[in-house]
């Protein structure tokens, strides 16, 4: 956890062998209590992905020349929030 308000937790699921392991690492509690930054969310599988908040922001990084480009996708309430960012 990072010291912040709301609390922010980071999860790198690359080495997750079984989606049921998320119960052991406290992912559900982090989602309930604040913000969870999740790398490799596809490792959650179908059942684990259902635990994610319906109101979430997905960020996908791709290579762009010598740098990276961030692609944002809103889910739930984030759909409208992203529209507000576009001018």
C-alpha positions, -999 to +999 in steps of 0.1 A: +000+000+000+011+036-007+004+061+020-024+082+005-060+091+008-077+070-005-053+041+001-036+029-031-023-007-035-003-021-064-007-057-076+015-073-102-003-105-111+022-118-137+033-147-115-002-156-104-006-193-110-043-196-100-069-168-100-080-180-065-047-167-052-060-132-052-078-139-019-044-145-003-028-112-016-056-089-004-069-077-038-105-077-028-098-057+004-078-032-016-106-027-041-131-023-012-110+001+008-094+024-019-077+022-052-060-009-067-035-006-095-034-040-112-008-052-137-018-083-158-055-083-148-062-109-174-045-134-150-076-131-128-095-153-153-133-149-158-143-155-121-116-132-107-124-104-132-160-103-118-145-091-085-133-059-102-153-028-097-178-020-124-166+016-121-130+014-132-104+028-156-083+005-177-049+017-189-031-002-216+005+008-225+018+002-260+052+009-276+052+041-297+086+046-313+111+051-284+083+058-259+050+045-248+014+054-254-014+051-228-048+040-240-076+047-215-109+027-214-137+036-190-161+012-174-192+022-156-190+057-142-156+061-159-172+063-193-186+097-186-155+109-166-134+102-197-158+121-219-153+151-197-115+149-202-119+152-240-121+188-252 
